[in-house]
Amino acid sequence: MALLLGASGLGGCSDVEAGRRPPLILITIDAVRADHVSAYGYGRRTTPNLDALAERGMRYAYVLSPTPWSAPAHAALLTGQDPDSLDFTSLDGEGLDPRTIMLPERLHARGYDTWCVLAHDFVHPRWHLTQGVRHVDTAPIDVPSGPTRHAAVTDAALRAAGARGSRPFFLWVHYEGPRAPFEAPGDAVFEGDASYAGPVTSDVSLRGLLEIQASLDDDDRAEVARLYDEELQRIDAELGRLLAGLTDAGLGDAVVAVTSPHGYALGERGHFGDAALLHDDLVRVPWVLAGPGVSHGVIQDPVSLIDVAPTLFALADLVVHPDDPPMQGIVALPKYPAPARPLFASTRRAVDLRAVVEGDLKLIRDNRTGHEDLFDVYADPDESLEMSGSRAIEKDALSRRLDARFGPK
């Protein structure tokens, strides 16, 4: 994989080579879009603690979520499989097939003690996303949404760290993420237009935003973004408290992965929230990795959330047993050769959309109408310039990719 090295060069891997399984900490924060993370170049300093983790570890420049909503995205992340392969694209049924092999199951079978702390109904055990986790804490789900719930997640995670035994330790920590209503407490963190007196307030719900979205102007959308950024910074503060507490608990040598299952639309294309589109504000997410065996720098090759599970498995110096189901994702580390491959995303929640990313291009298909849009996600990160006319050959090739993966339109 292409890696731009930071000043620290390559990180050591002596712990893994010596045969001691490192603690594994997986932190997922819902609804974090990469372009609002300061480690990814955003103008506001929304994520100083995540930035610091990236400075001592590795950041993935372009990470595609295979679906823009939480339950199937977490299923993909925890299995290394696309949601379509898992037949888990909605909550119409009973969730993930309980026969599916999850990362915690693979780890538990190899001696890990597995824990999780969850903050939202979409990752509740009823959807079978916690298979293989021996200690499941869903108490934060019952705490009022917002800052109080974020703090409850951190507190519960640190209690889990303090209660661990002598076996290798795996902990999945899930934060609810920045979502409307943002319910900002206290003074504003980021300056907005001091004279703003429009309809967007910190307590407006997502439904409320959707009801008035047609009447919102640029100032209104800027206020939504400011409130989102403030909520993101508050969650990042909890991330900092969690990381410091884990170090105090003797887990400073852990492999830590921080990512998000999906992004969040802030008025682009008249949409707020998640689930309904496959543009980068909903499917491009951050992924930061640090700890033993992790290089320092930036991975430039595009990766998918389905690569998280095999990467953590490899950092624990583990290999997939021939009798275990394989993972579709790859080990996204510099010492592993990365095959050239397309990345896919889809959503069937109130829509039926498919997307493929290969190189600098993304093709989005509406499966109901057959309509397709082509974007250059590097030259045009806002995906505002449709390029089918100027790059017809590449569009046809990507369209065939979608046909091969999902069936013809």
C-alpha positions, 0 to 999 in steps of 0.5 A: 500500500502507498504510505507517506511516512511521517517524521517518526518513520516505521512503528515497532512491532516487537510486542507482536513478534514476541508472541504477546497478543496486544490489546485491541481497542476498536472505537466507532463514532457514528455519523462522522464525515471525513471532511469535517475532521481536522486531521483530514484538513478541515479548517475548524479544529474539531478533533484534536484528540483524534488528530494526536492519535493520527500523529503517532499512528497512521491515517487512511486518506480515503475510506469508503463505507459500504453503506451509509447507515449504522447497522449494516455498516457496523456489520460490514466493519465487524465481519470484513464482508459487504452488507449485500454479501451478508444479506443485511441491507435493512432492518425489515427482518431479524438483523444479521444472520446469527451464523455469521462469523464476527471479528469478536468470535474469531478473537475469542476463539484465539484467547481474547476476552471480548467486551463492548459498550454500545450507545445506539439501538442500531447496534443493539444485540437484537441485530446480532452485531455482538456475536462473540462479545462476552461482556456487552454493556448497553446501558448508555442506550438508556441515557439521554442522547447527547453529551450525557450519553457520550460521557456514559459511554466513556465511563462504561468503557473505562470500567470495562478496562478496569475489570479485565482479566489476564487474557488478551483484551478486545474492547469495542466502544461505540459513540452515538455521534453528532446528530440533530438535535445537537443540543449544544450546552454552554457557550459556542465552541466555534464562531458563527454569524453573530447576527444569525436569527434563522430557523436552525437552532441546537434543538431542531430535530432531524425531522425538523430540518428535513421539513424546512430544508427546501427553504434553507439558505447558505447561512442556515446550512452554515449554522447546521455545520457549525452545530455539527462541528461543536457536537463532534468536538465534544465527542472528541473530548470524550475520546481524549478522556477515554484514551487517557483513561485506557493508558492509566489502566495499563493499556497504553500498548493497545492497538487503537482503531478509530473510525465511523460507520458512515457520514452525515449530510449537512444540507448538500443536495437538499439532504440532512442525515444519513442512509439515503445517498452515496455521495462522500458526505455520507460514505467517506469516513475517517480511519485512524490506527495506532499501536504496536506494529502500526507504521507512522504516516498516511495510507494513500490507497483507497480502502473500505471499512471491510478492511478494518477487521482483517487489519486488526486480526493481522495486528494481533499476529493472527491468521484466518484458519482454513476452516473459517469463512474468509473475509472479503476485506484486505489487510490494509498495512504497508507491509502487505501488498495491496491488490488493485480493486474497486470499492463498492457501496450501496443503500436500500433504505427508502432508495435503491442506489449502488456505487463503485470507486476505482482510482479517482472516479466514483460512479453512482447508479439509481437502480430503480431508474438506471440513471448514473452519475460520474464524479472525480472524488479527488479533483471534485470532493464536493461531487458537484461536477458530473463527468459522464460526458468527458469520461465516457470510456471510464464510466462504461468500465465502472458501469460494468463493474456495478453489473458484475457486483450487483447485477445489471441495471 
